[in-house]
Amino acid sequence: MGDYAWETAIVAGHGVAGYKKSGKTQKPKFPQVLQYVDLRVQSDYRCSIQWARYGEFNPEYQICAKRGYHGPCGGDSGGPLMHRSPSTYKMYVIGITSYVKGRSSTKCLTKYGGVFVRVSAYYGWILKGLEKSEGWVTTRCEDHQHEHDSCELYYKILKLLEMY
């Protein structure tokens, strides 16, 4: 499991980009262009403390990230949290957007940031699923140790997607 605490990561998605008033209610506005923002991955300890009152954070399976009041929005779930390798400049998916905490009308403006599924925690399960698929390709990556699994998985998924 890579430790990305205090490093910059990028979250991207087509989630809510604002609200427009419609009578007495506010309706979400969704962008046509992919949105992204740089976040700071928080330490497991900080995330555990921050989310303790909700009982919803497990550092073995989750990562949290934020930057001020920026983060994922409603509709961004399932999108990537990516980290750029300082040595290769390649982007690696380290998390999958899961949820944010806040009022429904301000889900993008929460001080808690977002919680993401920690991809490395499911690496074995993902590989097991890919091994059952046709077009299995083994690719070796000679990157840093904490990036090796992500790099290998990235290429296997790309090869799998090329079949479709």
Backbone hydrogen bonds in HBPLUS format (Angstrom, degrees):
<---DONOR---> <-ACCEPTOR-->    atom                        ^
c    i                          cat <-CA-CA->   ^        H-A-AA   ^      H-
h    n   atom  resd res      DA  || num        DHA   H-A  angle D-A-AA Bond
n    s   type  num  typ     dist DA aas  dist angle  dist       angle   num
A0007-GLU N   A0004-TYR O   2.92 MM   3  5.43 158.2  1.97 142.4 142.3     1
A0006-TRP N   A0041-VAL O   2.62 MM  35  5.04 157.9  1.67 143.3 146.2     2
A0041-VAL N   A0007-GLU O   2.91 MM  34  5.60 169.6  1.92 169.4 167.3     3
A0009-ALA N   A0039-LEU O   2.91 MM  30  5.30 158.7  1.96 142.6 148.0     4
A0039-LEU N   A0009-ALA O   2.67 MM  30  5.30 167.1  1.69 168.5 171.7     5
A0010-ILE N   A0082-MET O   2.73 MM  72  5.06 155.3  1.79 144.1 152.0     6
A0082-MET N   A0010-ILE O   2.75 MM  72  5.06 167.2  1.76 148.5 150.1     7
A0011-VAL N   A0037-VAL O   3.13 MM  26  5.72 163.4  2.16 157.9 157.9     8
A0037-VAL N   A0011-VAL O   3.07 MM  26  5.72 144.9  2.20 151.5 162.1     9
A0012-ALA N   A0080-PRO O   3.37 MM  68  6.13 151.8  2.46 160.9 166.4    10
A0013-GLY N   A0035-GLN O   2.92 MM  22  5.46 154.5  1.99 149.4 155.1    11
A0035-GLN N   A0013-GLY O   2.98 MM  22  5.46 164.7  2.01 152.8 154.2    12
A0016-VAL N   A0074-GLY O   2.79 MM  58  5.55 160.1  1.83 161.7 164.9    13
A0017-ALA N   A0029-LYS O   2.78 MM  12  5.69 173.9  1.78 173.8 173.9    14
A0029-LYS N   A0018-GLY O   2.79 MM  11  5.27 159.4  1.83 146.3 142.1    15
A0020-LYS N   A0027-LYS O   2.83 MM   7  5.35 162.8  1.86 154.0 158.3    16
A0027-LYS N   A0020-LYS O   2.78 MM   7  5.35 164.3  1.80 162.5 158.1    17
A0022-SER N   A0025-THR O   2.71 MM   3  5.35 175.1  1.71 164.3 162.5    18
A0025-THR N   A0022-SER O   3.22 MM   3  5.35 157.1  2.28 125.4 122.9    19
A0040-ARG N   A0066-LYS O   2.84 MM  26  5.40 165.1  1.86 130.3 135.3    20
A0066-LYS N   A0040-ARG O   3.10 MM  26  5.40 157.3  2.15 137.5 138.2    21
A0042-GLN N   A0064-CYS O   2.92 MM  22  5.76 173.5  1.93 149.6 151.8    22
A0047-CYS N   A0043-SER O   2.96 MM   4  6.23 165.5  1.98 157.6 161.6    23
A0048-SER N   A0044-ASP O   2.88 MM   4  6.03 160.3  1.92 149.5 155.3    24
A0049-ILE N   A0045-TYR O   2.99 MM   4  6.25 159.0  2.03 152.9 158.0    25
A0050-GLN N   A0046-ARG O   2.84 MM   4  5.97 169.4  1.85 153.2 156.8    26
A0051-TRP N   A0047-CYS O   2.89 MM   4  5.92 157.7  1.94 152.1 156.8    27
A0052-ALA N   A0049-ILE O   3.31 MM   3  5.11 155.9  2.37  98.2 105.3    28
A0054-TYR N   A0051-TRP O   2.99 MM   3  5.52 148.5  2.09 114.9 124.4    29
A0055-GLY N   A0051-TRP O   3.14 MM   4  6.36 126.9  2.44 142.6 156.9    30
A0055-GLY N   A0052-ALA O   3.06 MM   3  4.98 137.6  2.25  97.0 109.4    31
A0061-TYR N   A0058-ASN O   2.96 MM   3  5.70 145.3  2.08 123.5 131.4    32
A0062-GLN N   A0058-ASN O   2.86 MM   4  5.67 126.1  2.15 148.9 161.7    33
A0118-ARG N   A0061-TYR O   2.83 MM  57  5.13 177.5  1.83 127.6 127.4    34
A0063-ILE N   A0116-PHE O   2.87 MM  53  5.14 152.8  1.94 145.8 153.0    35
A0116-PHE N   A0063-ILE O   2.75 MM  53  5.14 167.0  1.77 164.7 166.3    36
A0065-ALA N   A0114-GLY O   3.12 MM  49  5.67 152.5  2.20 148.3 156.3    37
A0114-GLY N   A0065-ALA O   2.96 MM  49  5.67 165.3  1.98 166.4 165.6    38
A0070-HIS N   A0067-ARG O   2.87 MM   3  5.27 157.0  1.93 129.1 136.7    39
A0076-ASP N   A0073-CYS O   2.96 MM   3  5.56 156.1  2.02 144.9 144.2    40
A0079-GLY N   A0076-ASP O   3.00 MM   3  5.73 152.2  2.08 148.2 151.5    41
A0078-GLY N   A0097-THR O   2.87 MM  19  5.09 165.5  1.89 133.9 137.0    42
A0097-THR N   A0079-GLY O   2.77 MM  18  5.29 166.8  1.78 156.6 160.4    43
A0081-LEU N   A0095-GLY O   2.82 MM  14  4.72 143.0  1.95 140.5 134.2    44
A0094-ILE N   A0081-LEU O   2.88 MM  13  5.87 157.0  1.93 162.1 169.3    45
A0095-GLY N   A0081-LEU O   3.21 MM  14  4.72 147.1  2.32 139.9 138.4    46
A0083-HIS N   A0092-TYR O   2.84 MM   9  5.28 157.8  1.89 148.7 154.5    47
A0092-TYR N   A0083-HIS O   2.84 MM   9  5.28 153.5  1.91 141.5 150.0    48
A0085-SER N   A0090-LYS O   2.83 MM   5  5.50 164.5  1.85 162.4 162.1    49
A0089-TYR N   A0085-SER O   2.81 MM   4  4.84 141.3  1.95 133.1 141.8    50
A0119-VAL N   A0094-ILE O   3.16 MM  25  5.40 155.4  2.22 122.7 128.2    51
A0096-ILE N   A0117-VAL O   3.03 MM  21  4.98 140.2  2.19 127.3 139.3    52
A0117-VAL N   A0096-ILE O   2.80 MM  21  4.98 157.1  1.85 145.1 143.9    53
A0098-SER N   A0115-VAL O   2.92 MM  17  5.63 150.5  2.01 152.7 152.9    54
A0099-TYR N   A0115-VAL O   3.21 MM  16  5.41 154.8  2.28 136.4 143.6    55
A0115-VAL N   A0099-TYR O   2.83 MM  16  5.41 162.3  1.86 166.7 171.7    56
A0106-THR N   A0103-ARG O   2.92 MM   3  5.38 156.9  1.98 115.7 123.4    57
A0109-LEU N   A0106-THR O   2.82 MM   3  5.26 153.2  1.90 118.4 127.3    58
A0121-ALA N   A0118-ARG O   3.04 MM   3  5.63 145.7  2.16 115.4 124.6    59
A0122-TYR N   A0119-VAL O   2.97 MM   3  5.52 154.7  2.03 117.3 124.9    60
A0123-TYR N   A0120-SER O   3.37 MM   3  4.97 169.0  2.38  99.7 101.4    61
A0126-ILE N   A0122-TYR O   2.86 MM   4  6.09 161.0  1.90 161.7 167.8    62
A0127-LEU N   A0123-TYR O   2.91 MM   4  6.14 165.5  1.93 155.8 159.6    63
A0128-LYS N   A0124-GLY O   2.96 MM   4  6.12 156.2  2.02 145.0 151.8    64
A0129-GLY N   A0125-TRP O   3.09 MM   4  6.36 155.6  2.15 145.3 151.1    65
A0130-LEU N   A0126-ILE O   2.94 MM   4  6.24 154.7  2.00 150.6 158.2    66
A0131-GLU N   A0127-LEU O   2.82 MM   4  6.01 150.7  1.91 152.3 159.9    67
A0133-SER N   A0130-LEU O   2.97 MM   3  5.18 152.7  2.05 106.2 115.1    68
A0147-GLU N   A0144-HIS O   2.99 MM   3  5.41 150.6  2.08 113.7 123.0    69
A0148-HIS N   A0144-HIS O   3.12 MM   4  6.19 124.7  2.44 150.0 165.2    70
A0148-HIS N   A0145-GLN O   3.27 MM   3  5.30 148.1  2.37 101.1 110.0    71
A0151-CYS N   A0147-GLU O   2.93 MM   4  6.09 161.4  1.97 160.9 166.7    72
A0152-GLU N   A0148-HIS O   2.97 MM   4  6.18 170.5  1.98 161.1 162.7    73
A0153-LEU N   A0149-ASP O   2.97 MM   4  6.05 164.4  1.99 149.3 154.2    74
A0154-TYR N   A0150-SER O   2.86 MM   4  5.95 154.8  1.92 145.6 152.9    75
A0155-TYR N   A0151-CYS O   3.18 MM   4  6.49 162.1  2.22 154.2 156.1    76
A0156-LYS N   A0152-GLU O   3.13 MM   4  6.36 154.0  2.20 146.8 154.4    77
A0157-ILE N   A0153-LEU O   2.93 MM   4  6.15 159.4  1.98 155.7 160.7    78
A0158-LEU N   A0154-TYR O   3.00 MM   4  6.26 159.7  2.04 148.3 154.2    79
A0159-LYS N   A0155-TYR O   2.99 MM   4  6.17 162.3  2.02 146.7 150.9    80
A0160-LEU N   A0156-LYS O   2.98 MM   4  6.16 153.8  2.05 143.2 150.8    81
A0161-LEU N   A0157-ILE O   2.84 MM   4  6.09 158.2  1.89 154.1 159.7    82
A0162-GLU N   A0158-LEU O   2.97 MM   4  6.19 142.2  2.12 146.3 156.4    83
A0163-MET N   A0160-LEU O   3.19 MM   3  5.63 146.1  2.32 106.0 114.8    84
A0164-TYR N   A0161-LEU O   3.03 MM   3  5.45 146.1  2.15 109.4 118.5    85
